Amino acid sequence: MSTRIKYRIGKSTAFQALTVVLSASCVIPLLAILFYIIKAGITKINWSFITNVEKPVGEMGGGVAHALLGSIIIILMAALIAVPIGIMVGIYLGENKTSKLAYWSRLSVDILQGVPSIVIGIVAYIWMVKPFGYSAISGSIALSIMMLPIVVRSTEETLKLLPDSLREAAYALGMPFHRVILKVIVPCGISGILSGVMLSVARIAGETAPLLFTAFGCQFLSADIRKPMETLPHVVFKYAISPYNEWKELAWGASLILLLWVLLLNIITKVITRKWKVQL
């Protein structure tokens, strides 16, 4: 074996080893965060912590039941707003690739995806909070704006993966456009669309900035969407900046619950993504 071939093989091996090392190093920050939060928060989580609400200042104990309920309600309402609109816009962009409206819509979605969450919170504050007051509805609208670009892009990219022969076969059978979309295109790409929806939910599950301007928070257990409502990210923020050691310890427990929630949503997304490619 010539020296030149040995040199090329050695360089290729070194590059592969460097790639493996750098790839493994990306996991280290995640493992460090997981280890630290689990270590600090696992001792704070118990049945009382999950089922009780926040205690007044000076009283021991307290929990995050009100925040868990509030997070579930606000995220569900945000999904009800963003998912139908996002899927319909994604279908339009996937079916109309060259029109001017599709171009400007796609550009708007890309720009919206890069807007900081705190800016979205300020806009939602001007639109909803100033005329109507703090409420869970305002928080849901702010989070739905953040969800929208992810749902749109995932739907569009999923539909691009489907072969044109599906549409052509459906049209050849005399199916109208709306039935082709609802009965053929969407069912074939449902796994990719669902993965985008789950990814968008995981994206907003840990957002705090928009909720500071909209949902505001509430220390009582409430399901009234017209009133301020507590969420897990806001509880973590409030507990962490408090001057009381008891609340700071509770912040670690709430952080662990929020982390486990986001991890679960991402795992579900990965499972759904495995079915992205439809067997045709």
N, C-alpha and C positions, 0 to 999 in steps of 0.2 A: 504494500500500500504506500503510495507516494506521500511525501510530506504535505503537499497541498491538500490532498484528500483528508489526511489526518487533521490538518488545521481547520478545515471546513466542518468536519464532524465534531471536533472539540468546541468550536464556536457555536454550533447548533445546540450541543448539549448544555453549554454554559447559558445560552439564551433561554432554553427550556427550564433550566433550574432557576434562573432569575424570575421567570414568569410564575413558576410555582410558588416561590418565596413571596413575591409581591402579592399574589392572589391570596395566599394564606394570611399575609399581614393585614388584609382588609377585614378579616374576621376578628382580629384581636381587639379593636375598639368596641365592637358589638359585644364580645364576650366579657370585656371589662365592665361595660355598662350594665349588662345583665347580672353579673356577679355582684357588683356593688349595690344595685337596687334591691336584688333578692336578699342579700345579706342584711341590708338596713331595714327592709320593709316586711320581711316574712314574720318577724316577731310581733308586728303590730296588727296583723290580719287575724281576725277571729269572727265568730258569728255575731258578736255584739257590734263589732266595727262595721260589718256589712248591713246590719238591720237597724242601727240607730242613726239619728240625725246629729247635726252639729250641736254641741253643748255651748251654753253662754260662757263668756270669758270668766275664768276663775274656777270653773267646774271641771273635774277630771272626766276622762272618757270622751265619748262622742264617736260618730261614725260618718259614713258617706252614703247612707241609703238615699237621701234626698238628691245627692249628686248622681248616683247611678240611675235613678228614675229620670232625672232631668236630661242626662246624656242620651238615654235611650229614646226619649220622646223627641228631643230636638234633632237627633240624627235621623230618626224615622221620617219626621216631617221634611227635613232637607232632602232625603232620598225621594220622597213622594213628589217633591217639586222638580228636582234636577234630573231624575232618571228618565221620565217620559219625554221631557224636552230634549235632553241630551241624545237619547236614542233616535228621536225623529230627525234632529239636526244631523246626526251621524249618517242616517240612512240617506238624507238628501245629498250630503257631500259625497257619499259613496256612489250614488247613482248619477250625480251630475258633476263630473270631474272638471269640466272645462268652462262652465258658465261663469259670468262675471259675479253673480250673486254668490256662487260657491267659493270663488276666489276670495272675495271680501269676507265672507263668513269664516272661511278657514283662517284667514289672517287675523280676524278678531278673536277667534278661539285661541290661537297661538299667543296673542298679546295678553289675553285674559289669564292664561295659564302662568304668565310671568309676573302678574301683579302681586305685590306683597299682601299677605293676609291682613295686616293691620290697616292697609289702605281700603281693602274691601270692608272691613269693620267700620271705618269712618264713613264710607259711602252709605252703608246700611244704616248707620246712625242718623245721617241727614235725611235719608228716604223714609225711614220707619220710626225711629225713636223720637225725633223731634216733634213730628205731628201726632204720634199715637202713644209714646211712652215706651219704657223698657218692657220687653216681653219675650217669651220663648219663640213666638212667630218671627220676630226680628232676627233672633239668632239663627233660626232655621233658614231664613232667606239669605243671610250672609254666608252660611256654610254651603247652601245650594249653589251659590255663585262660584264657590271654590270647587265644587264637585263637577260642575258643568263641563269644563274643558276636558277632563279626564274621560268622562262618559262619551263625549262627542268623538274624541280622537280614537278611543278604543273601538267604538262601533264602526267608525269609518275604516280603520285599518283591518278590522275583521272582515268587513264586506269586500275589501279589496282582495282578500285571499281566496274568495269563492270564484270558481271559474265562470266565465260568461256563458258556458254551455247550459248552466242551470237556468238562467234567465231565458235563453233562447228556446230551450225545450218547453218551458212553461208558457211562453208567448205563442209557440207553435201549437199548443193545445187549446189556444183561445182564451187563456186566463187574462183578466184585466190586471192593470198595473198594481192596484192595491192588494189583490189576492196573491200576486206573485211575491210581493214584499212580505205579506203576513203569513203566507202558507209555505213559502219556499225559502226565501232569502234569510229572514230572521231566524226560523228554526234551525237552519244549517249553521248559522253563526252564533247561536245562543250561548255557547260556552265561552267564546271570546267576549261577547257583550257582558255576560255575567261577571267575568273576571275583571273587566273594566269597572263595573259597578262596585264590586267588592274592594277594588283598589282605591276608588274614590272615597268610599266609606272609611277605609283605613287612613286615608289622607286627612280627613277632617276630624277623626276621632280624638286626636290630641291637640287640636287647635285651641288656643286661648285668646289671642289678640282680638278676633272678631267678636267673641262673646263678651269681652270686657266692655264693648261699646253697645251691645245689643241686649243679650239675656241678663247681664249684670250680676246675677247670683241671688240666692235666697237661702236662708238658713233653716227654712221649714220644708217639710215634705209637701209638695204641691204638684198637681197635675193640670193646673189652669194655664193653658198656653197663652192667655192674654196678659199674664202677670210675669214678673221676673222669675227666672228659674235657674237653679244651680246645675253645674256640670262638673265632671271629674277634673278636667284641665284647670278650671277656675279654682276649684278647691285646692289643688296642688299649689297653684300660684299664691292663693290667699294664705294657706298654712305656712308655706315656705318663707314668706316675707314677714310673718308675724314675729313679735318679740318674745313669744311664749314657747318654751322648750317642748311642752306637751303638744302644741299644734305642729311644731316642726317635725316631731316624731310621727304624728298622724300623716304628715305630708308624704313621708316615705311609704307608708302603707297604701295611700291613695295612688302614689306613683307606680307602685308594683301592680296594682289592679289595672291601671291604665295601660301599663306596658304589656301585661298579659293579654289584655283585650286587643291591642294593636297587633301583637304577634299572632294571635288566633286568627284575626282577619286576614293577615298576610299569608298565613299557612293555607287558609281556605282558598285564597286567590291562587296560590301556586297549584293546589289540587285541581281547581277548575281549569287553569291554564293548560294542564296536560291534555285536555280535550279540545284545545284550540283548533287543531287541524281535524276537520271532519272527514271521515272515511266515505268517499263518494263512489 
